[in-house]
Amino acid sequence: LKLVEDLLDVSRIVTGTMRLDMRAVDVEAVVTAALDSIRPAVAAKQIRLDVLLEAGGAMVLGAADRLQQVVWNLAMNAVKFTPAGGSIRVLVRAVDRELAIVVTDSGEGIEPDVLPFIFDRFRQGDSTSTRAHGGLGIGLALVRHMVELHGGTVRAESPGRGLGATFAVTLPRLVAKPGEGP
């Protein structure tokens, strides 16, 4: 079912028919909801999950369901590629006019020659028929498109194979105008 939904989302993005219900969103609440849904997978692999919510209630203009999908995809990728007993760190931080969501894992890492293409549709680090992990390679493409539809950026970093990976999403913050609240 998730695969079908992802393929439909890719189709909507490609055809320009993706609709977003944009409103003020508390990103910390979105991140918490997404992480709550992956906790069984984290527990099953005995992965340590550290969550640092440092945005202080900062808001973004966005579609809460789609932002939750972004965090879920990044977090589930971290779970998928982190071995049992590993660790995942999720940080939400507001800096100036931006809000960052950073997911770091102690997993398999990403080869340097794959990094420039990691967000391409149907692209995977290991495309051999004997690869250890399933999927079609659309999750990170969806992440990139959803983030861009929110006016943000996403980047991936990894020191290399076996050394983990970091995915950082940056979104423009909603900043109150003078006289409009805190």
RAUR-V841026 format. One record per run of one state. SS is the DSSP state (H for helix, E for strand, C for the rest). FROM is the first residue (numbers start at 1). TO is the last residue. If there is no record, write none. Layout:
ss=SS from=FROM to=TO
ss=SS from=FROM to=TO
//
This chain:
ss=C from=1 to=1
ss=H from=2 to=15
ss=C from=16 to=22
ss=E from=23 to=26
ss=H from=27 to=44
ss=C from=45 to=47
ss=E from=48 to=54
ss=C from=55 to=58
ss=E from=59 to=62
ss=C from=63 to=63
ss=H from=64 to=81
ss=C from=82 to=86
ss=E from=87 to=95
ss=C from=96 to=97
ss=E from=98 to=105
ss=C from=106 to=111
ss=H from=112 to=115
ss=C from=116 to=138
ss=H from=139 to=149
ss=C from=150 to=152
ss=E from=153 to=157
ss=C from=158 to=164
ss=E from=165 to=174
ss=C from=175 to=182
//
